[in-house]
Amino acid sequence: MGWSFMKAADAISGKEGTLYATINGEVVPVMECKNISAKIQKKKKEFNSLGHRGTQHKATGWSGSGSMTIYYASSRWTKMMIDYATKGIDTYFKLQITNSDPTSAIGTQTVTLVDVNIDDDEIVKLDVDADFLEKQMNFTFSDVEMPEEFSDLSASSGSGE
């Protein structure tokens, strides 16, 4: 009897991808990014009804948040935070994240986070023990698109026969 498994070659390398920001209409590569992750969390309400002892749950919305660690090599993010602190100018932008490992048969996935807004940012940094300066930023987003998705993994899986 045969069984399927995921081929190691189809595992997506964390280094194979791109990140672009669209800020005030300008598309810029975010080459200083070390890592990024974002998630959608459903907002749920409890629902109780006659004849059912258990509490049910119904999704009523969602919230998007994420974080990224970047090398301390760009003033772009610091300027956004200082503009908000000193002038009240709050910047919303897009982040487009693409995973594309040429050794994988599952192809490419692109997700665009829309109306991204930075929550916090380290605006200055010194560290005598650090080989490379890094900083982490948390953010929220209010919309998301997926213009490109991986192909079906089962189409490229191996057979254990």
C-alpha positions in Angstrom: 0.0 0.0 0.0 1.4 3.4 -1.0 1.5 6.6 1.0 2.5 10.1 0.2 4.9 12.4 1.9 6.4 15.8 1.4 9.7 15.9 -0.5 12.5 17.8 1.3 13.1 19.8 -1.9 9.6 21.2 -1.6 10.2 22.7 1.8 10.5 26.5 1.3 13.8 28.0 2.4 13.3 30.9 4.7 16.0 32.8 2.8 14.2 32.6 -0.6 11.9 35.5 -0.8 11.4 39.2 -1.2 9.7 42.0 0.8 8.6 45.2 -0.8 6.9 48.2 0.9 4.7 50.6 -1.0 4.9 53.9 0.9 3.2 57.0 -0.4 3.1 55.4 -3.8 6.8 54.5 -4.0 7.7 50.8 -4.1 10.9 50.1 -2.2 12.7 46.8 -1.5 13.1 46.2 2.2 16.5 44.6 2.0 17.3 45.2 5.6 14.6 42.7 6.7 15.9 39.7 8.6 12.5 38.2 9.3 8.8 39.0 9.1 5.7 37.3 10.2 2.0 38.3 10.3 -1.2 36.7 11.4 -4.9 37.1 11.3 -6.8 36.5 14.5 -10.5 35.9 14.4 -12.7 37.9 16.8 -15.3 35.5 18.1 -18.4 36.0 20.2 -19.9 33.4 22.5 -23.4 32.1 21.6 -25.7 30.1 23.8 -29.0 28.6 22.8 -31.9 26.6 24.3 -31.5 22.9 24.1 -27.7 23.0 23.8 -25.6 23.0 27.0 -22.3 23.9 25.3 -21.2 27.4 24.4 -20.9 27.9 20.7 -18.7 30.5 19.0 -19.3 32.7 16.0 -16.6 34.7 14.2 -17.6 38.3 14.0 -14.5 39.9 12.5 -10.7 39.7 12.5 -7.6 41.6 13.4 -4.2 41.6 11.6 -0.9 42.0 13.3 2.7 41.1 12.8 6.3 41.9 13.5 9.6 42.1 11.6 13.2 42.2 12.7 15.4 44.4 10.6 19.0 45.2 10.5 19.6 48.7 11.8 20.4 50.1 8.4 17.5 52.3 7.3 16.2 55.6 8.5 12.8 55.0 6.7 11.1 53.5 9.7 12.5 55.9 12.3 11.4 58.9 10.2 7.9 57.5 10.1 7.8 57.3 13.9 9.4 60.7 14.4 7.0 62.3 11.9 4.1 60.9 13.9 5.6 62.0 17.3 6.5 65.5 16.1 3.9 66.3 13.4 1.0 63.9 13.9 1.6 62.4 10.5 0.8 58.7 10.7 1.9 56.6 7.7 -0.1 53.6 6.4 1.5 51.5 3.7 1.5 48.1 2.0 3.9 45.2 2.5 4.2 42.5 -0.2 5.9 39.3 1.0 6.8 36.7 -1.6 8.1 33.2 -0.8 9.8 31.7 -3.9 12.2 28.9 -3.6 13.5 27.8 -7.0 14.2 24.2 -5.7 10.6 23.7 -4.7 8.0 22.4 -7.1 5.2 24.1 -5.3 6.0 27.5 -6.8 5.5 30.9 -5.4 3.2 32.6 -2.8 2.7 36.3 -2.5 0.7 38.0 0.2 0.1 41.7 0.4 -0.7 43.3 3.8 -2.7 46.5 3.3 -3.0 49.5 5.6 0.1 48.5 7.6 0.8 50.8 10.5 3.8 50.5 12.8 3.1 50.2 16.5 6.5 50.8 17.9 10.1 51.3 16.8 13.5 51.6 18.4 14.6 55.0 17.1 18.1 54.8 18.5 20.4 51.9 19.1 23.9 51.3 20.3 25.3 47.9 21.6 29.0 47.3 22.2 28.4 43.6 22.3 26.5 43.3 19.1 28.1 42.1 15.9 25.1 43.5 13.9 22.6 46.0 15.2 19.0 44.8 14.8 15.6 46.1 15.8 12.1 44.6 16.0 9.0 46.5 15.0 5.4 45.4 15.6 2.6 46.4 13.3 -1.0 46.0 12.5 -2.8 45.8 9.1 -6.5 46.0 8.2 -6.7 44.2 4.8 -4.9 41.4 3.0 -4.6 40.1 -0.5 -3.1 36.9 -1.9 -2.4 37.5 -5.6 -0.3 34.3 -5.9 -0.5 31.0 -4.1 1.5 27.8 -3.9 0.4 25.0 -6.2 -1.2 22.0 -4.5 1.5 20.1 -2.5 0.0 16.7 -3.4 0.9 17.3 -7.0 4.6 17.2 -6.2 4.6 14.8 -3.3 6.6 11.6 -3.4 5.3 8.1 -3.1 6.4 5.7 -0.4 6.0 2.7 -2.6 
